Amino acid sequence: MKITWRLTLFSTFIVSVVILGMFFMLYENVKLSLMNSHRRHIIAVIRTYSRRGMFAGIRKIFLVVNGKVLSDPFSLTGKIPYKDGIYEYDGEYYIGVSLEVGDKKIFAASYVTTIVKGMQEVSHRLVLFAVAGIALSFFAAFTIANFSLSPLRRILRGIEGISASSLEKRLEVVGSGDELDTLAKEINRMLDRIERSYRAQERFVHDVSHELKNPLSSMKGFIGVLKKWGFDDEKIFHESTNEIEKSIDEMSSVVEELLMLSKEETTEEESVDVKSLVLEVLKDFHLRGSEREIEVEGEAVVRANPDYLKIIIRNLIDNALKYSEGRIWIKIKGCCLEVSDEGEGIPKEELDKIFDKFYRVDRSRDRRKGGHGIGLSLVKELAEKMKMRVEVESDLGKGSTFRVVWGEKS
Ligand code: ADP
């Protein structure tokens, strides 16, 4: 059932109960006080006559004293019970009153048809008023509910018009300042977030396919070369297989880093000697043929996931190696770890984007250096998983410093 109808029926029900209750109480009170005043009048008449010892003077009241009928103007003898109450006999109404005066047990009944009929007429009118009141309250409740819910219907129509292909649409905020206006604002904020993540997903899918397309087409090319000349020329065979291997490595590292990024698990932390970890990473670089010297200074023990911290350090050193020719140095402090280089640097306006997935400052330059723009987003994500922070300072043409801050965690 629609909210408009629910609100209408609920408020009509409440109003009906109030109207009917009020009318019923009013009717019963008036009836009771009329009957009581009539009853008191009869008692007063009987007492007056009994003091004078002149019951015979009572003519307009049915009177029974000690079981003997003394006056019967309405022919009620034996027709009604001789007890208190209102009785109907032959289409007329009578009020019966029993009382004791001295040693006399008296029952009297008086004609009240006019009062009862009058009250019946009043009750019919009250019922008519009640029906009119209930109908009026129904229409009023429906109009108010309908009017109050019209912004909600507008919001619903707005939401219905939004789909994946029209995610840029927003709901109208009329500025009334009420709860529904706040709801529209909140939905718009939610749509902003959904649109952002949807666009990021779109970009992500596009970039992933693009990243995998390059090594795949390079592999295809080299397989073609292999098929043509690989059997006869050993040099071509070795060169082509090396290139294919490189492409496979590139694809595996993209996939591996993407998998790492999509992992939701929380980290297992332990005390890590940062200097040993840095030296371990440097050893790997040297084993893989890097001959550049990297200075390491200071030491610290920090609570971290050693695998994550190793990936972070490896990526920062890898970037320093890729994007600089000169000196590289690492400082380990109580608060943080810094990787600095005297390389090409990063333009100021790019600094907040380099942590986005697949973002590369200069696509063609960085691609030549073998980057695919995932390293820093992985660094940021893993640091955040360990409640750490990554900062960067860079001077174009002079060099960059990447800082992993663990702050209080050490
Ligand atoms: P990539 O795999 O391309 O290196 P990253 O996410 O690690 O991807 O880095 C994103 C971009 O940030 C890089 O393409 C590069 O342009 C820039 N960048 C990262 N580190 C440095 C650095 N030390 N010096 C200069 N530019 C850097």
Residues whose N, C-alpha, C, O or C-beta is under 5 A from the ligand:
A	BS01	ADP	N319 A320 Y323 G343 G345 I346 I354 Y359 R360 V361 D362 D366 G371 H372 G373 I374 G375 L376 S377 S400
